[in-house]
Amino acid sequence: MAKRRRLVVGNWKMYGRLTSGLVLARELADKIAAKKPLNFDIAVCPPATLTWPVSEAIMGSPLLLGAQDCHHATHGAYTGDVSAAMFADLGCRYVILGHSERRLAHQETNELISKKVAAAQLAGLTTIVCVGETEEQRTSAKTVEVIEQQLRASLPEKNQIAQLVVAYEPVWAIGSGQQPEIKDIESVHQTIRKALGAAGEAVQVIYGGSVTPQNAGSILENQEVDGVLVGSASINGDGFWAIAEKCR
Ligand code: PGA
């Protein structure tokens, strides 16, 4: 089977104003332009306010654009929300869904996430669906059970496998500086792929949680890891690029 292409995604979270966001986007576009050919995909997911300015700034660059969340409806009386179609309209290719910060702080359920996945795929976006166990679930050896359950319940019935990326993000590893051992990442990625069935072989399964330029090399060396979802280290151009360059 053909090797899966690697994918590096920067999740800027709620960081960045117009000027700093544009500087970062342009810096990355320049670094990418200097590296030809690019043998991996790279995307940034800025806050919603920066979607359009960043989109304009990177037009024509292989740097891809994503959103951090979307609503499950195409349009309607949903004050403060943004639909997948609106993000697609601005040039987004990806949307992160089911991030633990949304599952926890916004009480997003698997059921809601599956509706968002369906809406985003319908709008033509590739959905980066996040799954991951909490510290408590990990210590009580429930990781596999939790991941399988989240995956089953967060994907819609009509899931389009070609528009799916799964991000394994242990909740306890996000922003904590902590990380699972590589063999544990490998085994969860295998679990994810198995849970996706025969079509799972083609799906990119990426890892997220305290990825840094220092540890990215050993994570990306593993053949079960098809890329990384980077939070805090993605808002520094040199740091994020140093991580991306580990995709060989
Ligand atoms: P982190 O965040 O890299 O800052 O741990 C990862 C994420 O939340 O996607």
Residues whose N, C-alpha, C, O or C-beta is under 5 A from the ligand:
A	BS01	PGA	N11 A173 I174 G175 S176 G208 G209 S210 V211 L229 V230 G231 S232 A233
